[in-house]
């Protein structure tokens, strides 16, 4: 079997997880031949676990220039996702980037421009797109059988994190190290799924709290209201302070309602679409009848290995990726718009002023603290590959 020779940039939490999955036989068309990390302890771990079969590098660029690899996984802190993706794309090295695509859209747009010029495959680790529930939900919405979207609502508060989590890494929950809180770390998957299934809104209005439930400087509690081009509205509520939390994604359409909760998908289908019923009904308190059913799915949820297997298939046989790298900008656009709305205290219309967002972020980076020290520029965030 032909295998893609891959290198992993950053073997912290996620990088080491990918390494274990591949070495554990979950990705048969991928062979890890090298890893890069500037943390000597992580390299010592890799050497102890995998011996001489994997070449170790203390500099990612040296690995990219070694000639050993044809593809790479980027699993470093958020600010450096575009940096290393661009270095791969420059060299026509296929690259899979961990979420989020980056911290600010201006940075990610530059990465996407390099992707257009490169011969390499470029993917993003949106593993939740492999969920049978969300794939089916998207299929039903995109089919138009249920009519237009009228309202979307996602309450996703089962991201609880204790203070010890934030204390586990110097870059965590800082503007300089992470670039945001729950929206940048926990919710990129949800924001991606929200737009992947429902499309992008045109207006965003957000209230958020910074360090409400934890001793951190970034957001840990967010409530957002959006409007879509067709007049539909939506809400997105998230927090790392709720326990027990909730994960309920609801979409109301002309001919029914979809609800994803507890790894199941339910459909309430109307016998007559609401717009049609409202025109013909003569009863003041009348309403269309509905039938509730659990929606059957294919039951497949391949997670991270599924994304990597599709990545290998794209390289070897030009098969489709689970998510192209260029698509990462959409969920990040939502996240940036939410931050900008909260910072400025006003509604944001998409597309927004990316330079304005960048300047507002820089103000917060200049005041950011990391292990008690002021961080003066985001270049310092490349000093660790702790993972996410």
TORZA-146713 format. One record per residue (C-alpha): residue number from 1; residue in one letter; y, x, z. Coordinates in steps of 0.2 Angstrom, whole numbers, plus 2048, in hexadecimal, padded with zeros to 3 digits. Last residue first. Layout:
   seq   type    yy    xx    zz
   NUM      a     Y     X     Z
...
This chain:
   seq   type    yy    xx    zz
   388      x   873   7E9   86F
   387      x   86F   7FB   86B
   386      x   873   80A   876
   385      x   878   815   867
   384      x   887   81D   870
   383      x   896   827   86B
   382      x   89B   81D   85C
   381      x   8A6   812   867
   380      x   8B2   820   868
   379      x   8B9   81D   857
   378      x   8BF   80C   85E
   377      x   8CF   815   865
   376      x   8D8   817   875
   375      x   8CA   813   882
   374      x   8D2   812   893
   373      x   8C5   818   8A0
   372      x   8BD   80E   8AE
   371      x   8AB   80E   8A6
   370      x   8B3   807   896
   369      x   8C4   7FE   897
   368      x   8CD   7F6   889
   367      x   8E0   7F5   889
   366      x   8E2   7FE   878
   365      x   8D3   7F4   872
   364      x   8DC   7E4   876
   363      x   8EB   7E8   86C
   362      x   8DF   7EE   85E
   361      x   8D7   7DD   85D
   360      x   8E8   7D5   85A
   359      x   8EC   7E1   84C
   358      x   8DB   7DE   844
   357      x   8DD   7CB   845
   356      x   8EE   7CC   83D
   355      x   8E7   7D8   82F
   354      x   8DA   7CB   82C
   353      x   8E6   7BD   829
   352      x   8DB   7AD   829
   351      x   8D1   7A5   81B
   350      x   8CF   799   823
   349      x   8DC   790   82D
   348      x   8DE   795   840
   347      x   8E4   788   84D
   346      x   8EF   78F   85B
   345      x   8EF   799   86B
   344      x   8F1   7AA   863
   343      x   8E3   7B2   86C
   342      x   8D8   7A3   86C
   341      x   8DA   79F   85A
   340      x   8D8   7B2   856
   339      x   8C8   7B3   85F
   338      x   8C1   7A3   857
   337      x   8C6   7A9   846
   336      x   8BE   7BA   849
   335      x   8AD   7B1   84E
   334      x   8AE   7A5   83F
   333      x   8B2   7B4   833
   332      x   8A3   7BD   83B
   331      x   898   7AF   837
   330      x   89D   7B0   825
   329      x   89E   7C3   823
   328      x   88C   7C6   826
   327      x   888   7BE   815
   326      x   88B   7CF   80C
   325      x   87C   7D6   815
   324      x   871   7CB   80C
   323      x   866   7BF   817
   322      x   854   7BC   816
   321      x   853   7C8   807
   320      x   84C   7C2   7F6
   319      x   83E   7CB   7ED
   318      x   843   7DB   7E3
   317      x   831   7E1   7E4
   316      x   831   7F1   7EF
   315      x   843   7F0   7F6
   314      x   844   7DD   7F8
   313      x   832   7DD   7FE
   312      x   837   7EA   80C
   311      x   846   7DF   811
   310      x   83B   7D0   811
   309      x   82F   7D9   81D
   308      x   83E   7DE   828
   307      x   845   7CC   829
   306      x   833   7C6   82E
   305      x   831   7D4   83A
   304      x   841   7CE   843
   303      x   83C   7BC   845
   302      x   82D   7B5   83B
   301      x   82F   7A3   840
   300      x   823   798   836
   299      x   81E   787   83C
   298      x   81F   77F   82A
   297      x   82A   772   831
   296      x   828   75F   834
   295      x   837   756   83A
   294      x   835   74C   84A
   293      x   839   73A   847
   292      x   847   72D   84B
   291      x   84A   71E   841
   290      x   85B   716   83F
   289      x   862   705   83D
   288      x   874   703   836
   287      x   881   6FD   842
   286      x   889   6EC   846
   285      x   896   6E9   853
   284      x   8A2   6DF   849
   283      x   894   6D8   83D
   282      x   89A   6D7   82B
   281      x   892   6E7   824
   280      x   894   6EB   812
   279      x   8A1   6F9   813
   278      x   89B   700   823
   277      x   889   701   81D
   276      x   88E   70B   80E
   275      x   898   718   818
   274      x   88A   718   825
   273      x   87B   71C   819
   272      x   86F   70E   81A
   271      x   85D   70F   822
   270      x   864   71C   82D
   269      x   85A   72C   831
   268      x   859   733   842
   267      x   852   744   840
   266      x   84A   750   84D
   265      x   847   763   84B
   264      x   83E   76C   859
   263      x   840   77E   860
   262      x   846   776   871
   261      x   855   76E   867
   260      x   85A   76B   855
   259      x   862   75A   852
   258      x   864   752   841
   257      x   86E   742   83F
   256      x   86E   734   832
   255      x   873   72E   821
   254      x   886   733   820
   253      x   882   743   82A
   252      x   883   748   83D
   251      x   87D   75A   841
   250      x   877   75F   852
   249      x   873   770   859
   248      x   86D   770   86B
   247      x   86A   780   875
   246      x   86E   77D   887
   245      x   86F   789   896
   244      x   867   789   8A7
   243      x   872   792   8AC
   242      x   883   793   8A4
   241      x   88D   7A3   8A4
   240      x   889   7AB   893
   239      x   893   79E   88B
   238      x   893   794   87B
   237      x   89B   784   873
   236      x   89D   781   861
   235      x   8A5   770   85B
   234      x   8A6   768   84A
   233      x   8B0   75D   83F
   232      x   8AD   755   82D
   231      x   8BC   752   822
   230      x   8B4   758   812
   229      x   8BC   76A   814
   228      x   8B5   76C   825
   227      x   8BE   76C   836
   226      x   8BA   776   845
   225      x   8BB   775   858
   224      x   8B6   784   863
   223      x   8B1   786   875
   222      x   8AD   797   87C
   221      x   8A8   79F   88D
   220      x   8A4   7B1   88F
   219      x   8B2   7B9   886
   218      x   8B7   7CC   888
   217      x   8BE   7D6   897
   216      x   8AE   7D5   8A2
   215      x   8AB   7D2   8B5
   214      x   8A1   7C2   8B1
   213      x   8A3   7AF   8B1
   212      x   8B5   7AD   8AA
   211      x   8B6   7BE   8A3
   210      x   8C0   7B9   894
   209      x   8C1   7A6   892
   208      x   8C2   79E   881
   207      x   8CB   78F   879
   206      x   8C8   78E   866
   205      x   8D0   785   857
   204      x   8C8   788   845
   203      x   8CD   781   835
   202      x   8C5   782   824
   201      x   8B2   781   829
   200      x   8A5   78B   821
   199      x   894   783   81C
   198      x   888   778   826
   197      x   878   781   825
   196      x   87D   793   822
   195      x   88D   790   82B
   194      x   885   78B   83C
   193      x   876   797   839
   192      x   882   7A6   838
   191      x   88C   7A0   847
   190      x   87C   79E   850
   189      x   875   7B0   84C
   188      x   886   7B8   850
   187      x   886   7AF   861
   186      x   87F   7BC   86D
   185      x   889   7CC   86A
   184      x   899   7C8   861
   183      x   89C   7B6   866
   182      x   896   7B9   878
   181      x   8A2   7C8   87B
   180      x   8AE   7D1   86F
   179      x   8B1   7E1   866
   178      x   8A2   7EA   86E
   177      x   8A8   7FB   874
   176      x   8BB   7FA   873
   175      x   8BD   7E7   877
   174      x   8B1   7E9   885
   173      x   8A2   7DE   88A
   172      x   895   7EC   888
   171      x   89A   7FE   883
   170      x   896   806   894
   169      x   885   7FF   894
   168      x   87A   7F6   8A2
   167      x   889   7EF   8AB
   166      x   88A   7E0   8A0
   165      x   878   7DC   8A2
   164      x   87A   7DE   8B5
   163      x   888   7D1   8B5
   162      x   87B   7C4   8B1
   161      x   879   7BD   89F
   160      x   876   7AB   89A
   159      x   874   7A9   887
   158      x   86D   797   889
   157      x   87F   790   886
   156      x   87D   78B   874
   155      x   886   77A   872
   154      x   886   777   85F
   153      x   88F   768   858
   152      x   891   763   845
   151      x   899   753   83F
   150      x   89B   749   82F
   149      x   890   753   824
   148      x   88D   74B   813
   147      x   87E   741   80D
   146      x   86D   741   815
   145      x   864   744   805
   144      x   871   752   801
   143      x   863   75F   7FF
   142      x   86E   76C   808
   141      x   86D   763   819
   140      x   85A   760   818
   139      x   857   772   813
   138      x   862   779   820
   137      x   859   770   82E
   136      x   849   776   827
   135      x   84E   788   827
   134      x   855   785   838
   133      x   845   77E   840
   132      x   839   78A   837
   131      x   843   799   83E
   130      x   845   7A7   831
   129      x   858   7A6   831
   128      x   857   7AB   843
   127      x   853   7BC   83E
   126      x   865   7BF   837
   125      x   862   7D2   836
   124      x   86E   7D5   827
   123      x   868   7DC   816
   122      x   86E   7E8   809
   121      x   863   7EE   7FB
   120      x   86A   7FE   7F3
   119      x   871   800   7E2
   118      x   882   802   7E9
   117      x   893   7FC   7E2
   116      x   892   7EA   7E9
   115      x   88C   7F1   7FA
   114      x   89B   7FC   7FB
   113      x   8A7   7ED   7F9
   112      x   89C   7E4   807
   111      x   8A0   7F2   813
   110      x   8B2   7F0   810
   109      x   8B1   7DE   813
   108      x   8A8   7E2   823
   107      x   8B7   7EC   82A
   106      x   8C4   7DF   825
   105      x   8B8   7D2   82D
   104      x   8B9   7D9   83E
   103      x   8AB   7DE   84A
   102      x   89D   7E2   83E
   101      x   88F   7DA   835
   100      x   889   7D3   846
    99      x   87A   7D5   846
    98      x   86F   7E4   842
    97      x   871   7EB   830
    96      x   863   7EE   824
    95      x   867   7FC   817
    94      x   860   802   807
    93      x   866   814   804
    92      x   870   815   7F4
    91      x   879   824   7FC
    90      x   88A   81B   7FD
    89      x   881   80C   803
    88      x   879   815   812
    87      x   88A   81C   818
    86      x   892   80B   815
    85      x   884   803   821
    84      x   888   811   82D
    83      x   89A   80D   82F
    82      x   898   7FA   82D
    81      x   88D   7F9   83C
    80      x   897   805   846
    79      x   8A2   7F9   84F
    78      x   894   7EF   855
    77      x   88A   7FC   85F
    76      x   87B   804   856
    75      x   86C   7FC   84D
    74      x   86D   801   83B
    73      x   85C   800   832
    72      x   85A   80C   824
    71      x   852   80E   813
    70      x   84C   81B   807
    69      x   848   828   814
    68      x   843   83A   815
    67      x   850   842   80A
    66      x   859   849   818
    65      x   86B   843   814
    64      x   869   832   81D
    63      x   861   83B   82C
    62      x   86F   848   82D
    61      x   87B   839   82C
    60      x   873   831   83B
    59      x   875   840   846
    58      x   869   845   855
    57      x   85B   843   849
    56      x   848   841   84D
    55      x   83A   841   840
    54      x   82C   835   843
    53      x   81A   839   842
    52      x   81C   848   84E
    51      x   81A   83E   85E
    50      x   81C   82B   85E
    49      x   81F   826   870
    48      x   824   836   878
    47      x   82F   83B   869
    46      x   837   82A   869
    45      x   83B   82B   87B
    44      x   842   83D   87A
    43      x   84D   837   86C
    42      x   853   828   877
    41      x   857   835   885
    40      x   860   840   879
    39      x   86D   832   875
    38      x   875   836   864
    37      x   867   82C   85B
    36      x   85F   82D   84B
    35      x   84D   828   846
    34      x   841   82E   839
    33      x   832   829   82F
    32      x   830   817   833
    31      x   824   810   826
    30      x   826   7FE   81F
    29      x   81B   7F4   815
    28      x   80F   7EF   823
    27      x   81E   7E8   82E
    26      x   815   7E0   83D
    25      x   80A   7F0   83F
    24      x   80F   7F5   851
    23      x   818   804   84A
    22      x   824   7F7   841
    21      x   826   7EC   850
    20      x   828   7FB   85B
    19      x   836   803   850
    18      x   83F   7F2   84F
    17      x   83F   7F0   861
    16      x   845   802   863
    15      x   854   7FF   858
    14      x   858   7EF   861
    13      x   859   7F6   873
    12      x   85E   807   86F
    11      x   857   811   860
    10      x   867   813   856
     9      x   866   817   843
     8      x   854   813   83E
     7      x   84C   81C   82F
     6      x   841   813   822
     5      x   834   819   816
     4      x   82F   809   80C
     3      x   81D   808   80A
     2      x   811   807   7FB
     1      x   800   800   800
